[in-house]
Amino acid sequence: MASEQEVLFSVKDHVGTITINRPEKRNALTTAVMEEMRRLLGVVKRDDDVKVLVITGSPGAFCSGSDVEKRLLPRMKEGHYTPLEETRADLLEPAMLYLPTAFYDVGKPTIAAINGVAAGGGLSLALLCDFRIASDRARFIASWANVGLTPDIAATFTLPRIIGADRALKMFYGRETVDASEAERIHLVTAVVPHDDLMKAVLDLATTIASGPSVALELTREAVHRSLLSDLQSQLYFENYAQGVCFMSQDFQEGVKAFLEKRRPVYRGR
């Protein structure tokens, strides 16, 4: 289990924030950290007060990937591979499988506040978020091949869909560092802002989203994610279903009433 100080969680103004807090390791991932992130994603999913989730790292890095000492070196003993998984549950559902689905299943819009390097598994975490707002000091490294590994935590699924298969392979094969400006050019990130303005920009976006009709926004998120794997007819059926749910919501009634009264709607997330 991760130390309470290794993964921080707070909620303010309907915005939840998960912070990987291992600055001495550049916020590298351990199994315990990923398990705690999964637990917190479940908490966010069930908490109606949280309407948007922000993922970030403690100052100095977003996430430098897997902790070499705790996740890589233990796999090598006397020249032989040794699995880290100790139980049947670990073997059937290792962290690499459950973390991406936990991000998808959280339901709420997610924003990565990328305050420094995002390498390997750290890049994967950023790619799992709906929005990626980067500091101008951010750097992105698909570093798996540096240690003879293939990408994981869904990077081979997310990165090609975000920047295209050719650019994704170039990052995976080339192992070069992509700076913030190049990341913005190839649409790896949603926006780049001055480093000192990062959290303000992220919270401005989060607050704007949180003020919207939560039911409609969550269903819109699900519809967009479904569209990446769906056919047109299936997508039309889901849109019809989602619209039907929205028609029954209090927020729909408030939106129509506010339109007729020429005022800003006040949504309650119901």
N, C-alpha and C positions, 0 to 999 in steps of 0.2 A: 504494500500500500504506500502511496506517495505521502511524503510529509505534508502537513497542512500548509506549510509555507512554500512548497514547490509548485502548487497550482492554486492560484488565488481566484476568488469569485466574488463579484459584487453586483448589486442592482441599484440603479438610480434612474428615476424618471422613465421607467419602463424599458431601460436599456441594460441588459446583462453584459458583464465583461468577464471573460476568462483570460487570465494572464499566466503564462508559463514563467515561473520564477526560479530559474536556476542560472543566475548571471555568471557564476563562476565557471559554468559549462556552456556558456552562450545559449542557454535555454535548450540544451540537447534533450532528446526524448529518451526516457526509460519506459519499461513496460508499466511500472507503477504510475507514471505520469499519464500515459495513454489510457490506462484504466480509470484514473480519476477524471480525465476529460470525458470519457464515455459516461461516467456517472453524472457529471454535471450537465452534459447534453440532455440526459434523461430528465434531470430536474427542470431545466429550461423548457423542455417540451411540455411538461405538466403544469407549469406555472403560468397562469393567465396574465399575471402582472408583468411578465417579461415578453415584450413584443419584438425586440430586436436583440441579436447577440453579436458582440464584438469579441474577436480572438486576437490577442497580441502577446508580446514577450516583454520581459523586464528590460530596462534600458541596456542598450548595447547590441542586441540582436533580436530578431523575430524568433527564429529557431534554427539551430545549426544541424538538425538531423538527428540520427540515432547517436546515443551516447556510446562511444567506442569502447570504453572500459566496461560498461554494464550490459551492452547488447551485442557487441561484435566479438570482442576478445574472448568472452566466456564460451563462445561457440567453437573455439579452437583449443583442443587439449591434446598435447603430445602428437600434433600433426594430424589429428582426426577431428571430423565434425561432430560436435555434441549439441543436440537440440536444447534450447532454453526451456521449452515446454515441459512441465512436470506432471500435469494432470491430463486426463482425457478431454476435459473442457478446453484447456489451453491448446491441445493438439487440434481439436476440431474447430475452434474459433480463436485463432491467435489475433493479436492486436491489429495486424495488417488487414484482417477481414472485418472486424467489428467497428473500427473507427470511421471508415468512410460511410458505412450505412447509418451510423449514429448521427453523422452530420446531415445526411439526407433526411433521416426520419425526424430530426428536431422540429421541422415544420416552420420555424420562425426564420425570417431573413437573417443572413449572417454576413458579417463584414470582417475582413482581415485588416488589421492596422499594422502594416509591415514597417517596423521601425529600424530595421537593420538587415543583416544577412538572413536569407531564407534558403537553406541548402538541404538537399536530399529530402528526408521526411518533413523538414520544415517547409520546403517548397510544396510538398504534397498537401500539407495543412492549409496553406494559402489558397491552393487551387480548389480545395473543397468548399471554400466560402463563396457566397453569391457575389460579393464585391471585394475587390482588393485595392485598398488605398495605400499607396506607398510613400514613405519619406524619400526625399531626393538623395538620401544616403543609403537607401535599400539596395541590396544586391541579391541576385538569384543564381543558384548553382545547382544543376542537375548532377550531383556528385557521385551517384551510385557506381558508375564505371571506374571511378578512382580506386575503389576497393573490390573490384571484380564482381559487382552485383547488378541486378536489373532493378529498375524503378519499382516502387511499391506504394502502398497506401493510396491506391487508385490513380497514381500519376500517369500511367499509360492510358487511362480512360479519360481523365480530365484535360490534360495538357493538349493532346491533339484536337480536342473539341474547342479549346479556347484559342489556340494560335495556329492550328492546322498541323497535319501529320508531318509535313516536311520540316517545318520549324521545330516541332517537338523532337523529331529524330536528330536534328542538328544539335539541339541542347543535350539530348541524352548521349549522343556519340561524342560531341566536341568537348563537353565538360568545361566549356568556357564560362566565365563570369558575365552575366548579363546585368548591366547597370540599370538604374531607374529609368533613365531617358529612353534606352533601347527597349526596356520592358513596356513602356507606354506606347512606343512606336509600333510594336508587334501585338499590342492589345493583350499582353500578359497581365497587365494591371488596369484597373478602371480609371485611376487618376494618380498623378504624382504631385505632392505638395511639399513646400519647404519643411524641413525636419521639425522645426519648432512648432509648426502649425498642424502637425499630423493628427493629434488626438482631437483638436478642435474641429478639423475637417471631418473626421470620422464621426464624432458625436453630433455634428450638425446634420450629417446624412442620417444617422441613426434616429435622431429626434424627429426629423421629417417623416421617416418611415413609421415611427412609433405613433405619430399623430393621425395616421390613416386608419381606414376600416380594416381591422386585423383579420377578420374572417375572409374578406375578399383578397387581401394581400397574401395570406397564407395559401389560399387556393390558387392564386395566380402563380406563386412560386412553384407549387406542385405541378401545375399545368406546364410550365416552362421546362421543368426537369423531365416530365413525362414525354414531352415533345422530342427530346433527344433520342428516345428509343421507340417512339410510337409511329403508327401510320396515321394518315389523315383522318380516316373514319373513326378510329379509336379516339383520336384527339378531339374530334367534334363531339363525340358522346361525352367525354369528360368535361368539355366546356359547358355542355348543356346541363350536366349534373351540377357543376360548380355554380353556374348561374342560378339554378334552382335553390341551392343552399343560401346564396346571397339574398335572393328575393325574400326569404323567410327571416332574415336577420334584422335586428333593430337598427343597425348601421345603415342598411338600405333605406329604411323609413326616414331616418335622420337626414341622409344625403338628399333625398327627394324634397323633404320639407325645407331644408336649408336652401336648396336651389330655388324653390318657389318664393322663399322669403328673402332671397338675394343676400345671404349671409354665409359665413364660413361654417361648415358642419362641425359638430363636436361629436366625434365617434367614441363609443364606449367599448368596442371590441366584442360586441354581442350580436 
